Amino acid sequence: MLSAQDNRLLTETAAGTLMGALFRRFWMPVLLSSDLPTPGCPPRAISLLGEDHVAFRDASGAVGVLAPRCAHRGAHLADGRCTPAGLRCAFHGWTYDRAGQCVAAPSLPQELATDALMPQLDLGACPAIDSGGLIWAYLGPPQFCPPLPRLEITTLPPEQLALSRVSLSCNWAQCCESALDAVLAGADEPPAMLTMLPHEAGLVIGAARPEAAGLVQWRIGQFLMPNHVLSPDAGPGETQHGQCWVPLDAGSCIAYRYSWNPDRALTEAERAAHEAPDQPAHAPRIALSQPPIIDRSQEHLGPSDAGIERVRRLLLDAARAMSRNQMHVSAREPEAFRVRAGRVIAPQEHGLAEVMRASFGDIYGRARAGAAQDGDG
């Protein structure tokens, strides 16, 4: 169990909180790329980590994420429209580029709309990138902006991906923990033997159960900092699944769900399965039966919860370390996020590291395109 203090630390991600500061040092998905389908399409209001923003795709096709209110009279820019110059406010036409700089203020007299005044009308902007079928934003201090994590979905063409999202009325952490439970799944089965392998981006969690004489089934998942889980449901050669939970506020989040096949285009059946509400890799529905923020100080955990305890400790330690200006290594290692998970049958005498090496070519499941898989490397 966690103390009440640690439970608050884990679950609160608004500005001014330790976990919120940690999350702001990572890129967060904020929309599907398809939400801004074409250059100059209508902008979208977005919310994450207790903050409101507006996202748009300019005439060049690049995406921007700005503070949502026009500097003139506070009109919401989601009601505006895109022009070749940038995002134009619907009220009086003030226009902002992707950097948040006001580039046109037609309602101002000519003598006021000078080079001296216009730089003061800077809304502020978040770095934004369109990659892997998702629009990502970075809300942290600009000087610490890391490279975008190189999840395998960011390296593949659209035909090999399926993406969707769902809004959930509970705290992000219990959704994440519910997905981690899927790694350990089997309420009516014998307890699994758990093994964990920490790496730069997070943690491999392997759950092993007897399968047949001399064989073990391994369900191998990945937790990636600070809010991704890769599912263990894919067998060799099958389509992979993952999720990322982005906090809106303390009591709600959005799950961004992604399926991908590194070797081929997805079939129509695979795309339909991705969208199915009962898809096991995508639906931590049991989290919704709990209060919006569960009181973890009242839990009674057992050995099968060791993976969840390890992930909680990883997050809490990283948040506290960041308060001492010690950033978790994952923010500086984008390639460490290019990993895989899955379901494997292996001889019972093989440990997780040996199973990972035999199944993925690397003990951490790294899938480095064009590079030799070098085991412990």
C-alpha positions as CSV (number, residue, x, y, z in Angstrom):
1,M,0.0,0.0,0.0
2,L,1.0,3.6,-0.3
3,S,0.8,6.3,2.3
4,A,-1.9,9.0,1.8
5,Q,0.9,11.4,1.0
6,D,2.4,9.2,-1.7
7,N,-1.0,8.5,-3.1
8,R,-1.5,12.2,-3.6
9,L,2.0,12.5,-5.1
10,L,1.2,9.7,-7.6
11,T,-2.2,11.0,-8.7
12,E,-1.9,14.8,-8.8
13,T,-0.4,16.1,-12.1
14,A,-1.6,19.8,-12.1
15,A,0.9,22.6,-12.3
16,G,2.9,23.0,-9.0
17,T,2.8,19.2,-8.1
18,L,5.8,16.9,-8.2
19,M,4.2,14.4,-10.5
20,G,2.9,17.2,-12.7
21,A,6.5,18.5,-13.0
22,L,7.7,15.1,-14.0
23,F,5.0,14.6,-16.6
24,R,5.8,18.0,-18.1
25,R,9.4,16.8,-18.8
26,F,8.0,14.3,-21.3
27,W,6.1,14.6,-24.6
28,M,2.4,13.9,-24.2
29,P,-0.1,12.9,-26.9
30,V,-2.8,15.6,-27.1
31,L,-4.8,14.6,-30.3
32,L,-4.9,12.0,-33.0
33,S,-3.3,13.3,-36.2
34,S,-6.7,12.7,-37.8
35,D,-8.2,15.3,-35.5
36,L,-6.4,17.9,-37.6
37,P,-6.7,16.2,-40.9
38,T,-5.6,18.9,-43.4
39,P,-3.6,22.1,-43.5
40,G,-5.7,25.0,-42.4
41,C,-8.5,22.8,-40.9
42,P,-10.5,24.1,-37.9
43,P,-8.5,24.3,-34.7
44,R,-9.2,22.1,-31.7
45,A,-9.5,22.9,-28.0
46,I,-7.4,20.5,-25.9
47,S,-6.8,19.9,-22.2
48,L,-4.1,18.1,-20.3
49,L,-2.4,18.2,-16.9
50,G,-5.0,20.7,-15.7
51,E,-4.2,23.2,-18.5
52,D,-6.2,24.3,-21.5
53,H,-4.7,24.9,-25.0
54,V,-5.6,25.1,-28.6
55,A,-4.1,23.0,-31.3
56,F,-4.0,23.8,-35.0
57,R,-2.4,22.8,-38.3
58,D,-1.1,25.7,-40.3
59,A,-1.0,26.2,-44.1
60,S,2.3,24.3,-44.3
61,G,0.8,21.3,-42.5
62,A,2.9,21.8,-39.4
63,V,1.1,21.6,-36.0
64,G,1.1,24.2,-33.2
65,V,-0.2,24.2,-29.6
66,L,-0.9,27.6,-28.0
67,A,-2.4,29.1,-24.9
68,P,-6.1,29.2,-25.8
69,R,-7.1,32.9,-25.2
70,C,-6.5,35.8,-27.6
71,A,-4.3,38.5,-26.1
72,H,-6.8,41.1,-27.2
73,R,-10.1,40.4,-25.5
74,G,-9.7,36.8,-24.3
75,A,-11.8,35.1,-27.0
76,H,-11.1,31.4,-27.3
77,L,-8.9,30.6,-30.3
78,A,-10.6,27.3,-30.9
79,D,-13.4,29.4,-32.4
80,G,-10.9,31.0,-34.9
81,R,-9.7,29.9,-38.3
82,C,-6.4,29.1,-39.9
83,T,-5.0,31.5,-42.5
84,P,-1.7,31.4,-44.4
85,A,-0.3,33.7,-41.6
86,G,-1.4,31.5,-38.7
87,L,-4.4,31.1,-36.3
88,R,-6.8,34.0,-36.6
89,C,-9.1,35.0,-33.7
90,A,-12.8,35.0,-34.7
91,F,-13.4,38.2,-32.6
92,H,-11.2,40.9,-34.1
93,G,-8.8,39.0,-36.3
94,W,-5.6,39.0,-34.3
95,T,-3.5,36.2,-35.7
96,Y,-0.8,34.0,-34.1
97,D,1.9,31.8,-35.6
98,R,3.0,28.4,-34.2
99,A,5.4,30.1,-31.9
100,G,2.5,32.0,-30.3
101,Q,3.7,35.3,-31.7
102,C,1.0,37.8,-32.8
103,V,1.7,38.5,-36.4
104,A,-1.4,40.6,-37.2
105,A,-3.6,42.9,-35.1
106,P,-6.0,44.5,-37.6
107,S,-8.1,46.2,-34.9
108,L,-5.1,48.2,-33.6
109,P,-4.3,51.6,-35.1
110,Q,-1.3,51.5,-37.4
111,E,0.8,53.6,-35.1
112,L,0.3,51.0,-32.3
113,A,0.8,47.8,-34.3
114,T,4.5,48.4,-34.5
115,D,7.5,46.2,-34.3
116,A,8.0,47.4,-30.7
117,L,4.5,46.3,-29.6
118,M,3.9,43.1,-31.5
119,P,6.5,41.0,-29.6
120,Q,4.7,41.8,-26.4
121,L,1.6,40.1,-27.7
122,D,3.2,36.6,-27.4
123,L,0.7,34.0,-26.2
124,G,3.3,31.4,-25.5
125,A,3.4,28.1,-27.3
126,C,4.3,24.5,-26.5
127,P,6.6,22.5,-28.8
128,A,4.4,20.3,-30.9
129,I,5.1,17.4,-33.3
130,D,3.0,15.2,-35.5
131,S,4.4,11.6,-35.4
132,G,3.1,8.1,-35.4
133,G,-0.5,9.1,-36.0
134,L,-0.5,11.3,-32.8
135,I,0.0,15.0,-32.2
136,W,2.4,15.4,-29.3
137,A,3.1,18.4,-27.1
138,Y,5.8,19.3,-24.5
139,L,4.6,21.5,-21.6
140,G,7.8,21.7,-19.6
141,P,10.6,24.3,-19.4
142,P,11.9,24.9,-22.9
143,Q,15.5,24.5,-22.0
144,F,14.8,20.9,-20.9
145,C,12.8,19.8,-23.9
146,P,13.9,16.3,-24.8
147,P,13.8,14.5,-28.1
148,L,10.4,12.8,-28.9
149,P,10.5,9.2,-27.6
150,R,11.1,6.8,-30.5
151,L,8.2,4.4,-29.8
152,E,8.0,2.0,-32.7
153,I,4.8,3.6,-33.9
154,T,6.8,6.8,-34.7
155,T,8.9,4.8,-37.2
156,L,6.2,3.1,-39.2
157,P,3.9,4.2,-42.1
158,P,0.2,4.7,-41.5
159,E,-0.9,1.5,-43.0
160,Q,0.9,-0.4,-40.3
161,L,-0.8,1.5,-37.5
162,A,-4.3,1.8,-35.8
163,L,-4.9,4.6,-33.3
164,S,-7.9,5.6,-31.2
165,R,-8.7,7.3,-27.9
166,V,-11.2,7.0,-25.2
167,S,-12.1,9.4,-22.3
168,L,-12.2,7.9,-18.9
169,S,-13.6,9.4,-15.7
170,C,-11.0,8.2,-13.3
171,N,-7.4,9.1,-12.4
172,W,-4.7,8.2,-14.9
173,A,-2.7,6.0,-12.5
174,Q,-5.4,3.4,-11.8
175,C,-6.0,3.0,-15.6
176,C,-2.3,2.5,-16.0
177,E,-2.3,0.0,-13.1
178,S,-5.2,-1.8,-14.6
179,A,-3.3,-2.4,-17.8
180,L,-0.3,-3.6,-15.8
181,D,-2.7,-6.1,-14.2
182,A,-3.4,-7.4,-17.7
183,V,0.3,-8.4,-17.8
184,L,-0.3,-10.5,-14.7
185,A,-3.8,-11.6,-15.8
186,G,-5.4,-14.8,-14.7
187,A,-7.6,-14.5,-11.7
188,D,-8.6,-18.1,-12.0
189,E,-5.1,-19.4,-12.8
190,P,-2.2,-20.3,-10.5
191,P,-0.2,-17.3,-9.3
192,A,2.4,-16.2,-11.9
193,M,6.1,-16.1,-11.2
194,L,7.1,-12.4,-11.8
195,T,10.4,-11.2,-13.1
196,M,11.3,-7.5,-13.8
197,L,14.1,-6.1,-15.8
198,P,14.6,-2.3,-15.5
199,H,16.0,-0.4,-18.5
200,E,16.5,3.2,-19.6
201,A,12.9,3.9,-20.6
202,G,11.2,1.9,-17.9
203,L,10.6,-1.7,-17.0
204,V,10.0,-5.1,-18.6
205,I,7.5,-7.2,-16.5
206,G,7.3,-10.9,-17.2
207,A,4.7,-13.2,-15.7
208,A,5.3,-16.9,-16.1
209,R,2.8,-19.8,-15.7
210,P,3.2,-23.5,-16.4
211,E,1.8,-24.3,-19.9
212,A,2.6,-28.0,-20.5
213,A,5.2,-30.5,-19.6
214,G,8.5,-28.7,-19.4
215,L,7.0,-25.5,-20.9
216,V,6.1,-22.1,-19.5
217,Q,3.9,-19.3,-20.9
218,W,5.4,-15.9,-20.5
219,R,3.2,-12.8,-20.6
220,I,5.7,-10.0,-21.1
221,G,4.7,-6.3,-20.9
222,Q,6.5,-3.0,-20.9
223,F,6.0,0.0,-18.7
224,L,7.5,3.1,-20.3
225,M,8.0,6.4,-18.5
226,P,5.8,8.0,-17.4
227,N,2.5,6.7,-18.7
228,H,2.8,4.0,-21.4
229,V,2.1,0.3,-21.1
230,L,2.7,-2.2,-23.9
231,S,0.4,-5.2,-23.8
232,P,1.6,-8.9,-23.5
233,D,-1.2,-10.2,-25.8
234,A,0.7,-10.5,-29.1
235,G,2.2,-13.8,-30.1
236,P,5.2,-14.1,-32.4
237,G,4.6,-12.1,-35.6
238,E,1.2,-10.8,-34.4
239,T,0.1,-7.2,-34.1
240,Q,1.3,-5.3,-31.0
241,H,-0.8,-3.1,-28.7
242,G,-0.1,-0.3,-26.3
243,Q,-1.7,2.6,-24.5
244,C,-0.8,6.0,-23.0
245,W,-2.9,7.7,-20.3
246,V,-2.8,11.5,-20.4
247,P,-4.3,13.1,-17.3
248,L,-6.9,15.8,-17.9
249,D,-7.3,16.6,-14.2
250,A,-7.1,14.5,-11.0
251,G,-10.4,12.6,-11.8
252,S,-10.2,12.1,-15.5
253,C,-7.8,11.1,-18.3
254,I,-7.7,10.2,-22.0
255,A,-6.3,6.8,-23.1
256,Y,-4.5,7.0,-26.4
257,R,-4.5,3.4,-27.8
258,Y,-2.2,2.2,-30.5
259,S,-1.8,-1.1,-32.4
260,W,1.0,-1.7,-34.9
261,N,2.6,-4.4,-36.9
262,P,6.3,-3.8,-37.5
263,D,6.4,-6.0,-40.6
264,R,3.3,-5.5,-42.6
265,A,0.1,-3.4,-43.1
266,L,-2.7,-4.1,-40.7
267,T,-5.7,-6.2,-42.0
268,E,-9.3,-4.9,-41.8
269,A,-9.9,-7.5,-39.1
270,E,-7.1,-6.2,-37.1
271,R,-8.3,-2.6,-37.4
272,A,-11.8,-3.7,-36.4
273,A,-10.4,-5.5,-33.4
274,H,-8.5,-2.4,-32.4
275,E,-11.8,-0.5,-32.3
276,A,-13.7,-3.2,-30.5
277,P,-14.9,-2.1,-27.0
278,D,-14.0,-5.5,-25.5
279,Q,-10.4,-5.5,-26.8
280,P,-8.5,-6.8,-23.8
281,A,-5.4,-4.9,-24.6
282,H,-7.3,-1.6,-24.7
283,A,-10.0,-1.6,-22.1
284,P,-9.0,-1.3,-18.4
285,R,-12.7,-1.1,-17.6
286,I,-12.3,-2.4,-14.0
287,A,-10.6,0.9,-13.1
288,L,-13.9,2.6,-13.7
289,S,-15.5,0.6,-11.0
290,Q,-13.2,2.2,-8.4
291,P,-13.6,5.8,-7.1
292,P,-12.1,8.4,-9.4
293,I,-9.1,8.5,-7.2
294,I,-8.6,5.2,-5.3
295,D,-7.3,5.4,-1.7
296,R,-4.2,3.2,-2.0
297,S,-3.5,3.5,1.7
298,Q,-6.4,1.0,2.2
299,E,-5.1,-1.7,-0.1
300,H,-3.9,-5.1,0.8
301,L,-1.3,-6.1,-1.8
302,G,0.2,-9.5,-2.4
303,P,3.1,-11.0,-4.3
304,S,1.2,-10.8,-7.6
305,D,1.1,-7.0,-7.2
306,A,4.9,-6.7,-7.2
307,G,5.0,-5.2,-10.7
308,I,2.5,-2.5,-9.8
309,E,4.4,-1.7,-6.6
310,R,7.7,-1.5,-8.7
311,V,6.1,0.9,-11.2
312,R,4.7,3.1,-8.4
313,R,8.1,3.3,-6.8
314,L,9.8,4.1,-10.1
315,L,7.4,7.1,-10.6
316,L,7.5,8.4,-7.1
317,D,11.3,8.2,-7.0
318,A,11.6,9.9,-10.3
319,A,9.3,12.7,-9.2
320,R,11.2,13.3,-6.0
321,A,14.5,13.2,-7.8
322,M,13.3,15.8,-10.3
323,S,12.5,18.1,-7.4
324,R,16.3,17.9,-6.7
325,N,17.0,18.7,-10.4
326,Q,17.8,15.0,-11.2
327,M,15.9,14.0,-14.3
328,H,15.1,10.4,-15.0
329,V,17.4,9.0,-17.7
330,S,14.4,8.0,-19.9
331,A,13.8,11.7,-20.9
332,R,17.3,11.7,-22.5
333,E,17.1,8.3,-24.2
334,P,14.5,8.4,-27.0
335,E,15.7,5.2,-28.7
336,A,15.1,3.3,-25.4
337,F,11.3,3.5,-26.0
338,R,11.5,1.4,-29.2
339,V,10.7,-1.8,-27.5
340,R,8.2,-4.7,-27.9
341,A,6.1,-6.9,-25.7
342,G,4.3,-10.2,-26.2
343,R,3.3,-13.7,-25.3
344,V,5.9,-16.4,-25.5
345,I,6.1,-20.2,-24.8
346,A,9.5,-21.2,-23.6
347,P,11.3,-24.1,-21.8
348,Q,10.7,-23.9,-18.0
349,E,14.4,-23.7,-17.3
350,H,14.8,-20.4,-19.2
351,G,14.6,-17.1,-17.2
352,L,13.1,-13.9,-18.5
353,A,16.4,-12.5,-19.9
354,E,17.0,-15.7,-21.9
355,V,13.4,-15.7,-23.1
356,M,13.7,-12.0,-24.2
357,R,16.9,-12.6,-26.0
358,A,15.5,-15.7,-27.9
359,S,12.2,-14.0,-28.7
360,F,13.1,-10.4,-29.4
361,G,16.9,-10.5,-30.0
362,D,17.5,-8.3,-26.9
363,I,16.9,-8.8,-23.2
364,Y,14.8,-5.6,-23.0
365,G,12.8,-6.2,-26.2
366,R,14.6,-3.3,-28.1
367,A,13.6,-3.2,-31.8
368,R,16.3,-1.0,-33.3
369,A,15.6,-0.8,-37.0
370,G,18.8,-1.4,-39.0
371,A,20.9,-2.3,-36.0
372,A,22.1,-5.6,-34.8
373,Q,20.4,-6.9,-31.6
374,D,23.2,-7.4,-29.2
375,G,21.7,-9.0,-26.1
376,D,22.8,-7.1,-23.0
377,G,24.4,-4.3,-25.1
